[in-house]
Amino acid sequence: MFFAYENHTINFDATIHNALNVLNKLCDRKMLLFVLDNEQRLWGTLTDGDIRRAFLKGFVLSDTVKDIAFREFKFLSKNGTHVQAISAFRKMGLSLLPVLDDDGRIVAVHDISDGKSILPLDAVIMAGGKGERLRPLTNNTPKPLLPIAGKPIIDYNIEALMRNGITNINVTVNYLKEQLAEHFSRPFNGIQVKCVEEPRFLGTAGAMRFVKDFENDVILLMNSDIFTNICYEDFYLYFAETQADMAVATLPYSISVPYGIVDLDGEKVQGLSEKPTFTYYANAGIYLLKRQMVDLIPTNEVFNATDLMNSIIDKGLKVVHYPIGGYWIDIGNKDEYKKAQEMAKFIAQ
C-alpha cells in the first residue's frame, strides 16, 4: 500500500530535460513525479503527458518544471480517515496519492491502484481449528497452512488485508500452533503478524478476548480458511454508512423449487407461484464490529461469532449484512479445497 516515492521527486527549478531523464529511469509503471519547492513542500505533479502538453504550448527542454507542473493535485492530509476520499480518487483514475503534513510536505505516498485502500481496521484471523473434515491432510499441518497454488491459505487473506492498509493483524492459534507461530515468526511483507494463543478451544470469537493491542475503533474478524476476493473497502464503507454495530458478510444462496407452490392462509388458497426461486443469505465468516462489542464476549468461555451477533441484537444494537459480489470458497472439506486450487490457477492466468 505504501509506495516508495523517493525516486519520484524533483525540484521545481529542474529543467524539463532533467525531468525527462528522471522519468526514463523509473522502472515501475507509475510514471509520475512529485515536484518539490526549495522547502521540500509539494509544488505540483508532473507526468510525461504534462511535458507533451507543455511542448505544444511552446516550452523547451531548458525551461523549468516549475511552470509546467500540475498544481491542482489531489492529496490526503496526515490526520484523519481517508477511505471515502480514496474511493472517490480511484474512480477518477488516480493511482498515487501523497499524504501531506500541515506544512505541505510529503510524509507518505499511497498506491491506490488495483483496489488498494487504507482502512482504519484491526484484524483478527481465527486459525485455531483442527480441520477435521480435511484429514489426513491436516494430521500434521494446520489447515491455514495447507497450500493453494504453492501458497498457504492464510497468506492469501493476509496479503488482501495488507493491500487495504491493515497492519495490526492478529492470528488466533491453537491446533498445531507451533507451526503457525514459526510461519509468522518473521515479518510478513514488512508487517509483523502476531499470534494469539487460545488456552483451549473457545469458538470463533472467544479468543478475541486475548487480543490486547487493538489500535482502531473497528475490528475485522474472519475465518482463516476462506478464499475470496471480497472488497474490504466497500464492506467498510457500507458498515460506516449504515452506522452499524456489527456487519456480517453474506453469500446469496438461491433455491429453485421445480413445482408450483401454493400460497396459503390457513386452508384458504391465496395464490400460486409457478416454480419460484427463493434467495437466502449464508454467513460468509467475515465480520466488522465496533471495538466495544468485544466487551460482550465472556472471558475464557466457548463463544462463537454467531453468539456475538445474537448478543448484539439482544442489546437492541444494529447488525447489518453485506452481500459478497465476487467469489468465495470456504475450504472446509476436500472438494472445496480442490475447488479453491482450481480457482487459484484460473486467477493466475
C-alpha positions in Angstrom: 0.0 0.0 0.0 2.8 2.4 0.9 4.7 3.5 -2.2 8.5 4.1 -2.2 8.4 7.6 -3.8 12.0 8.8 -3.2 12.9 8.3 -6.9 9.7 10.1 -8.0 10.7 13.6 -6.7 12.3 16.5 -8.4 13.0 20.1 -7.5 10.8 22.8 -9.2 14.0 24.5 -10.5 15.0 21.4 -12.5 14.7 21.6 -16.3 12.2 19.7 -18.4 15.2 17.9 -19.8 16.1 16.7 -16.3 12.6 15.7 -15.6 12.6 13.5 -18.8 15.8 11.8 -17.6 14.2 11.0 -14.2 11.1 9.7 -15.8 13.1 7.5 -18.1 14.9 5.9 -15.2 11.7 4.9 -13.4 11.5 1.1 -13.5 7.8 0.9 -12.5 4.7 1.8 -14.3 3.9 4.8 -12.0 5.3 7.4 -14.4 4.7 10.4 -12.0 7.0 12.9 -10.5 6.3 14.9 -7.3 7.6 18.4 -7.9 9.0 20.0 -4.7 9.9 23.6 -3.9 13.1 24.6 -2.1 11.4 24.0 1.3 10.6 20.4 0.2 6.9 21.3 0.0 4.8 19.7 -2.7 4.5 22.2 -5.5 2.8 20.0 -8.1 2.9 16.8 -10.0 4.4 16.0 -13.4 3.8 13.3 -16.0 5.1 12.7 -19.5 1.7 13.9 -20.6 2.2 17.2 -18.9 5.5 17.6 -20.7 4.0 16.8 -24.1 1.3 19.4 -23.5 4.0 21.9 -22.5 5.9 21.4 -25.7 2.7 22.1 -27.7 2.4 25.4 -25.8 6.0 26.4 -26.8 8.0 25.3 -23.8 11.5 23.9 -24.5 13.8 21.5 -22.8 15.7 24.2 -20.9 12.6 25.6 -19.2 12.0 24.7 -15.6 9.3 22.2 -14.4 8.0 24.9 -12.0 6.0 26.5 -14.8 4.5 23.3 -16.3 3.8 21.2 -13.1 0.1 20.3 -12.5 -0.9 22.5 -9.5 -4.4 21.2 -8.8 -3.1 17.8 -7.5 -5.1 15.6 -5.1 -3.7 14.7 -1.7 -4.5 13.3 1.7 -3.9 15.1 5.0 -1.7 13.4 7.6 -4.5 13.1 10.1 -8.0 11.7 9.5 -9.7 8.8 7.8 -9.2 8.6 4.1 -11.4 5.7 2.9 -14.1 7.8 1.3 -11.5 10.1 -0.4 -9.5 7.1 -1.7 -12.6 5.5 -3.2 -13.5 8.8 -4.9 -10.0 9.4 -6.2 -9.6 5.9 -7.5 -12.8 6.4 -9.6 -11.1 9.5 -11.1 -8.3 7.2 -12.3 -5.6 8.2 -9.8 -3.1 5.6 -8.6 -0.6 7.5 -6.4 -1.8 9.8 -3.6 0.6 11.8 -1.5 0.0 12.3 2.2 0.9 15.8 3.3 1.7 17.3 6.7 0.4 20.7 7.8 3.3 22.4 6.0 2.6 20.7 2.7 5.5 18.2 2.9 5.1 14.6 1.8 5.1 12.2 4.7 4.0 9.1 2.6 2.6 8.2 -0.7 -0.1 5.6 -1.1 -0.6 3.3 -4.1 -4.4 3.0 -4.5 -4.3 1.2 -7.8 -5.8 -2.3 -8.2 -8.3 -1.8 -5.4 -5.8 -0.9 -2.7 -7.0 1.2 0.1 -6.2 2.4 3.7 -8.7 1.0 6.1 -8.8 2.1 9.8 -9.2 -1.5 10.9 -7.5 -4.1 13.2 -7.8 -7.7 12.0 -8.3 -10.9 13.9 -8.0 -14.1 11.8 -9.3 -17.3 13.5 -6.8 -20.1 12.8 -7.1 -22.4 15.8 -9.4 -25.1 14.3 -8.4 -28.7 13.7 -9.7 -29.0 10.1 -11.1 -32.5 10.8 -13.0 -32.7 7.6 -9.7 -32.3 5.7 -8.0 -35.2 7.3 -5.5 -36.8 6.7 -4.2 -33.5 5.1 -4.4 -31.8 8.5 -3.0 -34.6 10.6 0.4 -32.9 10.7 -0.4 -29.5 9.1 -2.8 -26.9 10.4 -5.5 -26.1 7.8 -4.5 -22.4 7.4 -1.0 -23.6 6.2 -2.3 -26.0 3.5 -1.1 -24.8 0.1 -3.2 -23.3 -2.7 -1.1 -22.9 -5.8 2.1 -23.1 -3.7 1.0 -20.5 -1.1 -0.6 -21.2 2.4 -4.4 -20.5 2.5 -4.0 -17.9 5.3 -1.4 -15.9 3.3 -3.9 -15.0 0.6 -6.1 -13.4 3.3 -3.2 -11.6 5.0 -2.0 -10.2 1.7 -5.5 -9.0 0.9 -5.6 -7.2 4.3 -2.2 -5.6 3.7 -3.3 -4.4 0.3 -6.0 -2.5 2.2 -3.6 -0.8 4.5 -4.4 -3.1 7.5 -1.2 -3.6 9.5 -2.4 -4.6 13.0 -3.1 -8.3 12.2 -3.7 -10.9 14.9 -4.0 -14.6 14.3 -5.6 -16.8 17.0 -3.9 -20.2 17.2 -4.5 -23.5 19.0 -4.2 -26.7 17.0 -0.5 -27.2 15.8 0.1 -23.7 17.0 3.9 -24.1 16.8 3.8 -24.3 13.0 1.7 -21.1 12.7 4.0 -19.4 15.2 7.0 -20.4 13.2 5.3 -19.3 9.9 4.7 -15.8 11.4 8.0 -15.5 13.4 9.4 -13.2 10.7 7.8 -10.0 9.3 5.4 -10.7 6.5 6.0 -8.3 3.7 7.3 -5.9 6.3 4.5 -6.4 8.7 4.8 -8.4 11.9 1.7 -10.6 12.2 1.0 -11.5 15.8 -0.1 -14.9 17.0 -2.6 -15.0 19.9 -2.7 -18.4 21.7 -6.0 -19.8 22.9 -5.7 -21.6 26.2 -8.3 -24.0 24.9 -10.8 -24.1 22.0 -13.0 -21.0 22.6 -15.1 -20.9 19.4 -14.9 -18.5 16.5 -15.0 -15.3 18.7 -13.9 -16.3 22.2 -10.2 -15.9 21.5 -10.7 -12.2 20.7 -10.6 -11.6 24.5 -6.9 -12.4 24.4 -6.0 -9.7 21.9 -4.6 -6.9 23.9 -3.4 -4.3 21.4 -6.4 -3.1 19.4 -5.5 0.2 17.8 -8.6 1.2 15.8 -12.3 1.6 16.7 -13.4 -1.1 14.2 -12.3 -4.7 14.1 -12.4 -7.1 11.1 -12.9 -10.7 12.3 -12.6 -13.5 9.8 -12.0 -17.2 9.4 -8.6 -18.2 8.1 -9.7 -20.8 5.6 -11.7 -18.5 3.3 -10.6 -18.0 -0.3 -12.3 -14.8 -1.5 -12.0 -11.5 -3.4 -14.4 -9.6 -1.2 -13.9 -5.8 -1.5 -12.9 -4.8 2.0 -13.2 -1.2 1.2 -16.8 -1.4 0.1 -17.5 -3.6 3.1 -16.1 -1.0 5.5 -17.8 1.9 3.7 -21.1 0.1 4.0 -20.5 -0.6 7.7 -19.8 3.1 8.3 -22.6 4.4 6.2 -25.2 2.2 7.9 -23.9 3.2 11.3 -24.0 -0.5 12.3 -22.5 -2.0 15.4 -21.7 -5.2 13.5 -21.8 -6.3 9.9 -21.7 -9.8 8.6 -20.6 -10.6 5.0 -23.1 -12.9 3.4 -23.3 -15.1 0.3 -26.5 -15.0 -1.8 -27.9 -18.6 -1.9 -30.8 -19.3 -4.3 -33.0 -22.3 -4.2 -35.3 -23.1 -7.2 -38.4 -25.2 -6.5 -39.4 -27.3 -9.5 -43.1 -27.2 -8.6 -45.9 -24.7 -8.4 -46.1 -23.5 -4.8 -49.5 -22.8 -3.2 -49.7 -19.6 -1.1 -52.0 -20.4 1.9 -53.7 -18.5 4.6 -54.9 -21.3 6.8 -57.0 -23.5 4.5 -57.6 -20.7 2.0 -55.5 -20.5 -1.2 -54.2 -17.0 -1.7 -52.4 -17.7 -5.0 -49.9 -19.9 -6.8 -46.3 -19.3 -7.6 -45.0 -21.4 -10.6 -41.5 -22.9 -9.9 -40.4 -20.0 -7.7 -36.8 -19.2 -6.7 -36.0 -18.2 -3.2 -32.9 -16.3 -2.2 -31.3 -16.7 1.2 -28.1 -15.2 2.6 -25.4 -17.5 4.1 -22.9 -16.4 6.7 -19.5 -16.0 4.9 -17.4 -15.9 8.1 -16.2 -12.3 7.7 -17.4 -9.6 10.2 -16.9 -6.0 11.1 -17.7 -4.8 14.6 -17.2 -1.8 16.8 -14.3 -2.4 19.2 -16.6 -2.1 22.3 -18.6 -5.1 21.1 -15.6 -7.2 22.3 -16.8 -6.5 25.9 -19.9 -8.7 25.2 -17.6 -11.7 24.8 -17.4 -13.8 28.0 -13.9 -14.4 29.3 -12.5 -17.9 28.8 -15.7 -19.4 27.5 -16.6 -21.0 24.2 -18.3 -18.2 22.2 -18.8 -18.1 18.5 -19.2 -15.1 16.2 -22.9 -16.0 15.8 -23.3 -15.9 19.6 -21.7 -12.4 19.5 -24.1 -11.4 16.7 -27.1 -12.6 18.8 -25.8 -10.8 21.9 -25.6 -7.5 19.9 -29.1 -8.0 18.6 -30.4 -8.8 22.1 -28.9 -5.5 23.3 -31.0 -3.7 20.7 -28.0 -2.7 18.7 -27.7 -2.7 14.9 -26.4 -5.7 12.9 -26.4 -5.5 9.1 -25.4 -7.8 6.3 -23.2 -7.2 3.3 -23.6 -9.5 0.2 -20.3 -10.5 -1.3 -20.3 -9.8 -5.1 -17.2 -11.8 -6.0 -16.0 -15.3 -5.4 -16.0 -17.0 -2.0 -14.9 -20.5 -1.1 -15.0 -22.0 2.5 -12.2 -24.6 2.5 -13.9 -26.9 4.9 -13.6 -30.2 3.0 -11.5 -31.8 0.3 -14.0 -30.9 -2.5 -13.8 -27.2 -1.6 -10.1 -27.4 -1.2 -9.8 -28.8 -4.7 -12.2 -26.1 -6.0 -10.0 -23.4 -4.4 -6.9 -24.8 -6.0 -8.6 -24.7 -9.4 -9.8 -21.2 -8.9 -6.3 -20.1 -8.0 -4.9 -21.5 -11.2 -7.6 -19.7 -13.2 -6.9 -16.4 -11.4 -3.2 -16.7 -12.1 -3.8 -17.0 -15.9 
